[in-house]
Amino acid sequence: MKNKVKYRSAPGVDVEVFLADAAEEFKISHVGIIEIIQNFHREMERGLGREESTLKMLPSFAGRPSGKETGDFLAIDLGGTNLRVLCISLEGNGRYSLKAAERFVIPPALMGGQGAALFDYIADCLKASVERNKINACIFQELAFTFSFPVEQLSISSGKLIQWTKGFTVAGVEGNDVVQLIAEALKRKGLEFIHVAALTNDTASTLAAGCYGDPACDMGVILGTGTNACYLERIARIRERPELTDWRGEMIVNTEWGNFDAGCDNRFDRMLDGASLNPKKQHFEKMVSGMYLGELARLVIVEMVEKGLLFEGINPAVFSVAYSLTTEQMAKTKEAMAFLNDFSMHDVSAADRRCVSEVFRIVSERSARLASAGIAAVVSWMDADIELLHTIAIDGSLFQKYPGYQACMRTLLSELYGERANRISFVPVSDGSGIGAAVVAAVADASHTSSSPLRVAPDKVFYRCDTE
Ligand code: GLC
């Protein structure tokens, strides 16, 4: 730790006072939560009428699955840093079997490169996965594409990317139909016999996966690298959309709540936003999701160091680099602070470890409360007095793995609704975006598959029909 700037604590600045102030800055009072919910409703209303709104409220062209859907589907799920490839047989009555499920890491260069390179990579991964798993190309020709970014859908199997989120800046995709882009890549790779049956957001896939097993499911939420939610909306409430004239009943609507402005940002949020790739966008996501929590905690820690309140005033190199602290590290080390060892910080005092732990608590609890406020807003939009049962299908590592996160979300619902909070259940849905996409594709493709000729795979690709 030689040759480092050593910060001295300013007279009168005390660790406990700093932490109490930070807790206050990240705190959202009960009244604040009620205001957020009211504001959320206003933005939903505006978004559903295509007025200017921080909530895009995008129709998905997918209705409520019945649980009876059957069929064989390939599914790809481009969510964030990972690409998932799945091969799924839906057996009806909420049952399915996975013939293959593989995960590929998106090389960072592709997240900021050219569109064709990204879609070629996706097609390559799909091809590698089906070959490795000896998938029968005569059976698995329908592809469900979960594309976890804001898309203005034109139909169940087409849609234009509105804008990238979660650190993607790939050129030549915004404003274009992503189904066409993947279809062109499949063709370049000799996979033109694969038909893209459905394009869905990960929230819609998660909701569909939830509905497949539970008819009371009416909302899908992602709390992972990014955050977002969708729900079942009555068509009559979706306005200014002539393309929905023939629709009746309900449709899944993607809120894109990551862009919601909760109006309670503090100076750490503003610092993070100002230095981000997409300033003034995705406010809610920057306060809630896994991509950003580590960075928010790091910004608080750096300020403590600079005030001479932590690590004896010496900023360890690791904390000087933006995004060096990940939410995964926060989650794994809530108590033990083992990540400090990963950063070669072996001699951190117990008092400093406690401070870091407290910063993690402050940042993660706000995230959980905001996520839960978002759920409360959507549920109360569907059912103002929470008279019905609501199952919320939720996927994402923050929800699944962050210690205490779910409990904190539940506490907020109880604060808001008392006993009635028990009518809202959270159901973790792993692999939801793969399975649910297949469910959406099954609904969409029911008529298509019965009338369309089989697109036979070339001999060289996958396994031939007669080999199984
Ligand atoms: C981002 C995307 C959104 C997605 C969410 C979760 O907010 O804009 O479409 O659902 O991340 O992956």
Boltz pocket constraint, residues with backbone or C-beta under 6 A from the ligand:
constraints:
  - pocket:
      binder: B
      contacts: [[A, 79], [A, 147], [A, 148], [A, 149], [A, 150], [A, 163], [A, 165], [A, 166], [A, 201], [A, 202], [A, 203], [A, 222], [A, 225], [A, 226], [A, 227], [A, 228], [A, 229], [A, 256], [A, 258], [A, 285]]
      max_distance: 6.0
